[in-house]
């Protein structure tokens, strides 16, 4: 939620800077870039929350594994490791998706500016 507020504030400040331009194309391009940046930030924030949940589950399973011992403990450790790896994958996927959204926004803005 803090990320959304921060992004909104940044977008608002950025849009104030854009007020000096009366060119509708430039304003549209700036809006596309701002929206893409905000969407990318939201993707990363959502993934970070999901990854944190997975990390917490992993830690809980590791604790249970230590208590259980034996084959049950080994099984729980495997699950804990899998959750930890999944959390890293979630972050990496979100980063790639956010980069793609931002790149698409930049490309659209560039296309508008070049018209």
C-alpha positions as CSV (number, residue, x, y, z in Angstrom):
1,X,0.0,0.0,0.0
2,X,2.9,2.4,0.8
3,X,4.3,1.7,-2.7
4,X,1.0,2.7,-4.3
5,X,0.8,5.9,-2.3
6,X,4.5,6.7,-3.1
7,X,4.0,6.0,-6.8
8,X,0.9,8.2,-6.8
9,X,2.8,11.0,-5.2
10,X,5.6,10.7,-7.7
11,X,3.3,10.5,-10.6
12,X,1.5,13.6,-9.3
13,X,4.8,15.5,-9.0
14,X,5.9,14.3,-12.4
15,X,2.6,15.5,-13.9
16,X,3.1,19.0,-12.4
17,X,6.4,19.2,-14.2
18,X,4.6,18.3,-17.4
19,X,2.2,21.2,-17.0
20,X,4.6,23.5,-18.8
21,X,4.1,21.5,-22.0
22,X,0.9,22.3,-23.9
23,X,1.6,19.7,-26.5
24,X,-1.1,17.0,-26.3
25,X,1.2,14.3,-27.7
26,X,3.8,15.0,-25.0
27,X,1.2,15.0,-22.3
28,X,-0.2,11.7,-23.6
29,X,3.3,10.2,-23.8
30,X,4.1,11.3,-20.3
31,X,0.8,9.8,-19.0
32,X,1.6,6.5,-20.6
33,X,5.0,6.4,-19.1
34,X,3.7,7.3,-15.7
35,X,1.0,4.7,-15.9
36,X,3.4,2.0,-17.0
37,X,5.8,2.9,-14.1
38,X,3.0,2.8,-11.6
39,X,1.8,-0.6,-12.9
40,X,5.3,-1.9,-12.8
41,X,5.7,-0.8,-9.2
42,X,2.4,-2.4,-8.3
43,X,3.5,-5.7,-9.9
44,X,6.7,-5.7,-7.9
45,X,4.9,-4.8,-4.6
46,X,2.3,-7.5,-5.0
47,X,5.1,-10.1,-5.8
48,X,7.0,-8.9,-2.7
49,X,4.0,-9.6,-0.5
50,X,3.4,-13.0,-2.0
51,X,7.1,-13.9,-1.7
52,X,7.1,-12.8,2.0
53,X,4.2,-15.2,2.6
54,X,6.1,-18.0,1.0
55,X,9.2,-17.2,3.0
56,X,7.2,-17.3,6.2
57,X,5.7,-20.6,5.3
58,X,9.1,-21.9,4.5
59,X,10.4,-20.8,7.9
60,X,7.5,-22.5,9.7
61,X,8.0,-25.7,7.8
62,X,11.8,-25.7,8.6
63,X,11.0,-25.2,12.3
64,X,8.5,-28.1,12.2
65,X,11.1,-30.2,10.4
66,X,13.6,-29.6,13.2
67,X,11.1,-30.7,15.8
68,X,9.9,-33.7,13.8
69,X,13.2,-35.2,12.8
70,X,13.6,-38.4,10.9
71,X,11.9,-38.9,7.5
72,X,9.1,-36.6,8.4
73,X,11.6,-33.9,9.1
74,X,13.4,-34.5,5.8
75,X,10.1,-34.3,4.0
76,X,9.2,-31.0,5.6
77,X,12.7,-29.6,4.8
78,X,12.2,-30.5,1.2
79,X,8.9,-28.6,1.2
80,X,10.5,-25.7,3.0
81,X,13.2,-25.5,0.4
82,X,10.7,-25.6,-2.4
83,X,8.7,-22.7,-0.9
84,X,11.9,-20.7,-0.5
85,X,12.8,-21.3,-4.1
86,X,9.3,-20.4,-5.2
87,X,9.5,-17.1,-3.4
88,X,12.7,-16.3,-5.4
89,X,11.0,-17.3,-8.6
90,X,8.0,-15.1,-7.8
91,X,10.2,-12.1,-7.4
92,X,12.2,-12.8,-10.5
93,X,9.0,-13.3,-12.6
94,X,7.5,-10.0,-11.2
95,X,10.7,-8.2,-12.0
96,X,10.7,-9.4,-15.6
97,X,7.0,-8.6,-15.9
98,X,7.5,-5.1,-14.5
99,X,10.4,-4.5,-16.9
100,X,8.2,-5.6,-19.8
101,X,5.3,-3.3,-18.8
102,X,7.7,-0.4,-18.4
103,X,9.4,-1.1,-21.7
104,X,6.0,-1.3,-23.5
105,X,5.0,2.0,-21.9
106,X,8.2,3.6,-23.0
107,X,7.8,2.2,-26.5
108,X,4.2,3.5,-26.8
109,X,5.3,6.9,-25.5
110,X,8.2,7.0,-28.0
111,X,5.8,6.1,-30.8
112,X,3.5,8.9,-29.8
113,X,6.3,11.4,-29.6
114,X,7.6,10.4,-33.0
115,X,4.3,11.1,-34.8
